[in-house]
Amino acid sequence: FNHNKPDSKHLTDTIEIIGGSLKKTIMIGDSETDSSAAQAANIPFVLIEGGYTEKKVNQIYHNHLVKNFVGLEKIIKKYLND
């Protein structure tokens, strides 16, 4: 792709290429850049605590917060079933 995070185009293009749906998509990441890309694509963002950032979790926009992937399955199921 010619676009990099936080530009949302690489996310939306990937979803389109695989025939996915934005309504059934969530972004899982560990940084402000990941969060910004998700916001730009209007995709819910799950922040994994303890990633590659020095920012505190309350400084990064997120819809959900998980640590060590605990609880991630429940969040994913919520979006798949909506």
C-alpha positions in Angstrom: 0.0 0.0 0.0 1.0 3.6 -0.5 -0.4 4.6 2.8 0.9 4.0 6.4 -0.7 4.4 9.8 -2.2 6.6 11.0 -3.7 7.0 7.5 -6.8 4.8 7.5 -6.6 3.9 3.8 -4.4 0.8 4.3 -7.1 -0.5 6.8 -10.1 0.3 4.6 -8.3 -1.1 1.5 -7.4 -4.3 3.3 -11.0 -4.8 4.4 -12.2 -4.1 0.9 -9.7 -6.6 -0.7 -10.7 -9.4 1.6 -14.4 -8.7 1.1 -14.9 -7.7 4.8 -17.3 -5.3 6.3 -16.4 -2.1 8.3 -19.4 -2.9 10.6 -17.8 -6.2 11.6 -14.2 -4.8 11.9 -12.3 -3.8 15.0 -8.7 -2.6 15.3 -6.5 -4.1 17.9 -3.3 -2.3 18.7 -1.0 -1.0 21.3 -0.1 2.6 20.3 -1.5 6.0 19.6 -0.7 5.5 15.9 -2.9 2.4 15.9 -5.7 4.3 17.7 -5.5 7.2 15.2 -5.7 4.9 12.2 -8.8 3.2 13.7 -10.4 6.6 14.5 -9.7 7.8 10.9 -11.4 4.6 9.6 -14.3 4.9 12.1 -13.4 1.4 13.4 -13.7 0.6 17.1 -10.3 0.3 18.7 -9.1 -2.2 21.4 -6.0 -1.0 23.2 -3.6 -3.6 24.4 -2.0 -2.3 27.6 1.7 -2.3 27.7 2.6 -1.9 24.1 5.2 0.1 22.2 4.4 3.5 23.6 5.4 5.6 26.5 1.9 7.2 26.8 -0.4 6.1 29.5 -3.6 4.3 28.5 -5.8 7.3 29.5 -3.8 9.4 26.9 -4.7 7.1 24.0 -8.3 7.0 22.6 -9.8 3.5 22.8 -13.2 1.9 22.9 -11.9 -1.0 25.0 -8.8 -1.7 27.0 -7.3 -5.2 27.6 -4.2 -6.4 29.3 -2.3 -9.5 28.1 -5.2 -10.1 25.7 -7.5 -11.1 28.6 -11.1 -10.3 27.7 -10.3 -9.9 24.0 -12.5 -12.9 22.9 -15.6 -11.4 24.6 -15.0 -8.0 22.9 -14.6 -9.7 19.5 -17.7 -11.8 19.9 -19.7 -8.6 20.7 -18.8 -7.0 17.4 -19.3 -10.2 15.4 -22.7 -10.7 16.8 -23.9 -7.1 16.3 
